[in-house]
Amino acid sequence: QSNFPGDKVQEIFRWCCSRVSIASRAERVLLLAPCVIATAACQIQQLKTLLSCFLILVLKLWNKYRVSNIPSLIFIDAATGKVVCRNGLLVIRDDPEGLEFPWGPKPFSEVVAGPLLRNNGQSVDSATLEGSHVGVYFSAHWCPPCRSLTRVLVESYRKIKEAGQKFEIVFVSADRSEDSFKQYFSEMPWLAVPYSDEARRSRLNRLYGIQGIPTLIVLDPKGEVITRQGRVEVLNDMECREFPWHPKPVLELTDSNAVQLNEGPCLVLFVDSEDDGESEAAKQLIQPIAEKIIAKYKAKDEEAPLLFFVAGEDDMTDSLRDYTNLPEAAPLLTILDMSARAKYVMDVEEITPEIVEAFVSDFLADKLKPEPI
């Protein structure tokens, strides 16, 4: 009901949109229109300042909770700040009356409890998983990347079993029909939650906050998560020498793990890989700092706010430099935040542990000024 001129509202809205990295115009409208309308009577500069703070907060929340798509509903314990449930949309769909409130996480053994199938129709009890490492595989026949991963995973499963490891996989289908499920499952030598047990499949999705497929969650024999990046680990370690794939503090950037750059802010140290030992030396330089950050947040039962990578020289790294408009220098220390379309660059002749630690500390304290990607 404001008399604020329509062209001014449009100006503010265009300015907001230019600073929001959310993919589609429709998403920007949903996010920003209420803010613009509600504050349309404010002075433009005051409004821009207010909305800048608001957008920074929104992007921080996206990064903190690893949100990769919308709508997304996350339940948090207000007393501790810890995540109760990452997949709130499934919760309110499955429990509209709130009978299971407060929807806290349950042990894997409790959520998966019940009969599991083999592709020959045989049924086994989930209790047979006790004492084994378990891969919880969320996948579907209609998804081409899923089918590609399944072919590799079948070979990995065989190698791990032949090596005498106690390992089992439980397929949690996202197929659109039971016929599709049966066709896809016929290719798999492991176990599956029955397609007809939609409630159990949904509870497993809720337990791990699944936002996309294929996803392979690897659990230890106690049912605790070892890694949520089983897909990346399988593709990077086809001989399964590093099974059960405990996370490494610092990763070498590859085609298969580059997808993790989209999960939140990532420190990437670019090096000249033609120099023998340069990549390994860079990992050793970063690793103590990465371990310190990871341990600090693990003690608070939170995910680390940064992933750590070393990038050599290859086509994928060249594409990343081009996309983010980075200089060709090496070594080059950066923090890339793809969701915020922001980068932070430290271009110095020599990278030392002190420089890396100060760079990370300043980033976490919001002392660095971002450059647009």
C-alpha positions in Angstrom: 0.0 0.0 0.0 3.1 2.2 -0.2 3.3 5.2 -2.6 6.9 4.2 -3.3 7.4 4.6 -7.1 7.3 1.4 -9.0 10.5 2.1 -11.0 12.4 2.4 -7.7 11.1 -1.0 -6.6 12.3 -2.4 -9.9 15.7 -0.8 -9.4 16.0 -2.3 -6.0 14.9 -5.7 -7.2 17.4 -5.6 -10.1 20.2 -4.7 -7.7 19.3 -7.6 -5.4 19.1 -10.1 -8.3 22.6 -9.0 -9.5 24.0 -10.0 -6.1 22.2 -13.3 -5.6 23.7 -16.5 -7.1 20.7 -18.7 -6.8 20.2 -20.3 -10.2 16.9 -19.3 -11.6 15.0 -16.1 -11.8 12.0 -17.8 -10.2 14.0 -18.6 -7.2 15.3 -15.1 -6.9 11.8 -13.7 -7.1 10.6 -16.1 -4.3 13.5 -15.1 -2.1 13.7 -11.3 -2.7 10.2 -10.1 -3.6 8.8 -10.2 0.0 11.8 -8.3 1.2 11.5 -5.6 -1.5 7.7 -5.2 -1.0 7.9 -5.1 2.7 10.6 -2.4 2.8 9.7 -0.4 -0.3 9.1 2.8 1.6 12.7 2.8 2.9 15.4 4.9 1.3 17.2 3.1 -1.5 20.7 3.1 0.1 19.3 2.0 3.5 17.4 -0.8 1.8 20.5 -1.9 -0.2 22.5 -2.1 3.0 19.8 -4.0 4.8 19.4 -6.5 1.9 23.2 -6.9 1.5 23.3 -8.1 5.1 20.3 -10.3 4.5 21.8 -11.9 1.4 25.1 -12.6 3.2 23.2 -14.3 6.0 21.2 -16.4 3.5 24.3 -17.6 1.7 26.0 -18.4 5.0 23.0 -20.6 6.0 23.1 -22.3 2.6 26.8 -23.1 3.1 26.5 -24.1 6.7 23.8 -26.6 6.0 25.1 -27.8 2.6 21.8 -26.9 0.9 22.0 -27.9 -2.8 18.4 -27.4 -3.9 15.1 -25.8 -2.9 12.7 -26.2 -1.3 14.7 -27.4 1.7 13.5 -27.7 5.3 16.0 -28.3 8.1 15.1 -28.8 11.7 17.5 -27.5 14.3 17.6 -27.9 18.1 17.3 -24.3 19.3 19.1 -25.1 22.6 22.3 -26.5 21.0 22.1 -25.3 17.4 22.6 -28.9 16.2 20.8 -30.3 13.2 17.9 -32.6 14.2 16.8 -33.5 10.6 18.1 -32.4 7.2 15.2 -33.6 5.2 12.2 -31.9 6.9 10.0 -32.0 3.8 10.0 -35.8 4.0 9.3 -35.6 7.7 6.1 -33.5 7.3 5.0 -35.6 4.4 5.4 -38.9 6.4 4.3 -37.6 9.8 1.8 -34.8 9.1 0.3 -35.2 12.6 3.7 -34.8 14.3 3.4 -38.1 16.2 7.2 -38.6 15.9 8.2 -35.1 17.0 10.9 -33.9 17.5 12.1 -36.1 14.6 15.6 -36.7 16.0 18.0 -39.1 14.3 17.7 -42.7 15.0 20.4 -45.5 14.8 20.7 -47.0 11.3 20.0 -50.5 12.8 16.6 -49.2 14.0 15.7 -47.4 10.8 16.7 -50.3 8.5 15.1 -53.0 10.7 13.1 -55.5 8.8 13.4 -57.9 5.9 15.8 -57.1 3.0 15.7 -58.7 -0.4 18.2 -60.4 -2.7 17.6 -60.2 -6.4 16.7 -63.9 -6.5 13.7 -63.2 -4.3 15.3 -64.5 -1.1 14.5 -62.5 2.0 17.0 -62.0 4.9 16.7 -60.1 8.1 18.5 -56.8 8.5 20.2 -58.2 11.6 22.6 -60.0 9.2 24.3 -56.6 8.7 25.6 -56.5 12.2 29.4 -56.5 12.4 29.8 -55.4 8.8 30.7 -52.2 7.0 27.6 -51.1 5.1 27.1 -49.0 2.0 23.6 -47.4 1.9 23.1 -46.9 -1.8 20.4 -44.4 -3.0 19.9 -44.8 -6.7 17.4 -45.3 -9.5 17.3 -46.9 -13.0 16.0 -43.7 -14.6 19.2 -41.8 -13.6 22.1 -42.3 -16.1 24.8 -41.4 -13.5 23.3 -44.0 -11.2 23.5 -46.7 -13.8 27.1 -45.8 -14.5 28.1 -45.9 -10.9 26.3 -49.2 -10.3 28.5 -50.9 -13.0 31.6 -49.7 -11.1 30.2 -50.4 -7.7 29.4 -54.1 -8.7 33.1 -54.6 -9.4 34.2 -52.8 -6.2 31.8 -54.9 -4.1 33.2 -58.1 -5.7 36.8 -57.0 -4.9 36.0 -56.1 -1.3 34.2 -59.4 -0.7 37.0 -61.4 -2.3 39.5 -59.7 -0.1 37.7 -61.1 2.9 36.2 -57.9 4.2 32.8 -57.9 5.9 30.9 -55.5 3.7 27.3 -55.3 2.5 25.4 -52.8 0.4 21.7 -51.9 0.9 20.0 -50.5 -2.1 17.4 -47.8 -1.4 15.4 -47.3 -4.6 14.2 -44.1 -6.0 12.6 -45.8 -9.0 9.2 -44.7 -10.2 7.7 -48.2 -10.4 8.2 -51.7 -9.0 9.0 -53.0 -12.5 11.8 -50.5 -12.9 13.1 -51.4 -9.4 13.1 -55.2 -10.2 14.8 -54.6 -13.6 17.5 -52.4 -12.0 17.9 -54.6 -8.9 18.5 -57.7 -11.1 21.9 -56.2 -11.9 22.9 -55.9 -8.3 24.6 -58.7 -6.1 23.7 -57.0 -2.8 20.6 -56.4 -0.7 17.7 -54.0 -1.1 14.9 -52.5 1.0 11.7 -53.9 -0.6 10.2 -51.4 -3.0 6.8 -51.9 -1.4 8.2 -50.6 1.9 8.0 -47.0 1.0 7.9 -45.9 4.7 11.3 -47.5 5.4 12.8 -46.1 2.2 11.6 -42.7 3.1 13.0 -43.0 6.7 16.4 -43.9 5.3 16.3 -40.8 3.0 15.4 -38.7 6.0 18.1 -40.2 8.2 20.9 -39.1 5.8 19.3 -36.0 4.4 19.5 -37.2 0.8 19.2 -34.4 -1.7 20.3 -36.1 -4.9 21.3 -39.4 -6.4 23.4 -41.4 -6.8 24.5 -41.2 -3.2 26.5 -43.9 -1.4 26.8 -43.6 2.4 29.5 -45.8 4.0 29.0 -46.9 7.6 31.3 -48.6 10.1 30.2 -51.8 11.8 28.6 -49.7 14.6 26.4 -47.9 12.0 28.3 -44.6 12.3 29.0 -42.7 9.0 32.5 -43.0 7.7 31.8 -41.0 4.6 28.9 -39.5 2.6 31.2 -39.4 -0.4 31.2 -43.1 -1.3 30.5 -42.3 -4.9 33.6 -40.2 -5.2 35.7 -42.8 -3.2 34.6 -45.7 -5.4 35.4 -43.8 -8.6 38.8 -42.6 -7.3 39.8 -46.0 -5.8 38.6 -48.7 -8.2 41.0 -51.3 -6.7 39.5 -50.6 -3.3 42.9 -50.3 -1.7 41.7 -47.6 0.7 38.4 -49.2 1.7 36.5 -48.3 3.9 37.4 -44.9 2.6 37.9 -42.8 5.8 37.9 -39.1 4.7 41.2 -37.5 4.0 41.8 -34.0 5.3 43.2 -32.8 2.0 42.1 -34.2 -1.4 43.8 -34.0 -4.8 41.3 -32.4 -7.1 40.1 -34.8 -9.8 37.3 -35.0 -12.3 35.3 -37.4 -10.0 35.6 -35.3 -6.8 35.2 -31.9 -8.4 31.5 -32.1 -7.8 32.3 -31.4 -4.1 33.3 -27.9 -5.0 29.6 -27.1 -5.2 28.9 -28.3 -1.6 30.3 -25.2 0.1 33.5 -23.1 0.4 36.6 -24.9 -0.6 40.2 -24.0 -0.1 42.1 -24.9 -3.3 45.9 -24.6 -3.6 46.9 -24.6 -7.2 50.4 -26.0 -7.9 52.7 -26.8 -10.8 52.2 -30.6 -11.0 55.0 -30.9 -13.6 57.4 -30.3 -10.7 57.9 -33.8 -9.1 56.6 -33.9 -5.5 54.9 -30.5 -5.7 51.4 -31.9 -5.1 52.5 -34.1 -2.2 54.4 -31.2 -0.6 51.4 -29.0 -1.0 49.2 -31.6 0.7 51.6 -31.8 3.6 51.6 -28.1 3.9 47.9 -27.8 4.2 47.1 -31.0 6.1 47.9 -29.8 9.7 45.6 -26.8 9.2 42.9 -28.9 7.7 43.1 -31.4 10.5 42.9 -28.6 13.1 39.8 -27.1 11.5 38.1 -30.5 11.1 38.8 -31.5 14.7 37.5 -28.2 16.0 34.1 -28.5 14.3 33.9 -32.3 14.9 34.2 -31.6 18.7 31.0 -29.4 18.2 29.4 -32.2 16.2 29.4 -29.9 13.2 30.6 -30.2 9.6 33.8 -28.3 8.9 33.1 -25.0 7.1 35.8 -25.7 4.5 36.9 -28.5 2.2 40.6 -28.6 1.3 42.0 -29.5 -2.1 45.3 -29.4 -4.0 44.9 -28.9 -7.8 47.7 -29.7 -10.3 47.8 -29.0 -14.0 45.2 -30.8 -16.2 42.2 -30.0 -18.4 39.8 -30.0 -15.5 42.0 -27.6 -13.5 42.4 -25.4 -16.5 38.6 -25.3 -16.9 38.2 -24.4 -13.2 40.6 -21.5 -13.6 38.8 -20.3 -16.7 35.4 -20.5 -15.1 36.5 -18.7 -11.9 38.7 -16.2 -13.8 41.8 -17.0 -11.8 45.3 -16.0 -12.8 47.7 -18.6 -14.2 50.1 -18.3 -11.3 51.4 -21.3 -9.3 51.4 -21.7 -6.5 48.1 -19.9 -6.0 46.1 -20.0 -2.8 42.3 -19.6 -3.2 39.0 -20.1 -1.4 36.2 -20.8 -3.9 32.5 -20.5 -2.9 30.5 -21.6 -5.9 27.1 -21.2 -4.3 27.9 -17.5 -3.5 29.7 -17.1 -6.8 32.6 -15.7 -4.8 36.4 -16.2 -4.6 39.2 -15.2 -2.3 42.7 -15.1 -3.8 46.1 -15.0 -2.2 48.7 -14.6 -4.9 52.1 -14.7 -3.3 55.5 -16.1 -4.4 55.7 -18.5 -1.5 52.9 -20.3 0.3 53.8 -21.1 4.0 51.8 -22.7 6.7 51.5 -19.3 8.4 50.1 -17.7 5.3 47.5 -20.5 4.8 46.5 -20.5 8.5 46.1 -16.7 8.5 44.1 -16.9 5.2 41.7 -19.5 6.6 41.3 -17.6 9.9 40.5 -14.4 8.1 38.0 -16.1 5.9 36.2 -17.8 8.8 36.2 -14.4 10.6 34.6 -12.7 7.6 37.7 -10.4 7.2 38.3 -11.2 3.5 36.7 -9.2 0.7 35.2 -11.5 -1.9 35.7 -11.1 -5.6 32.9 -12.2 -7.9 33.1 -15.4 -9.9 
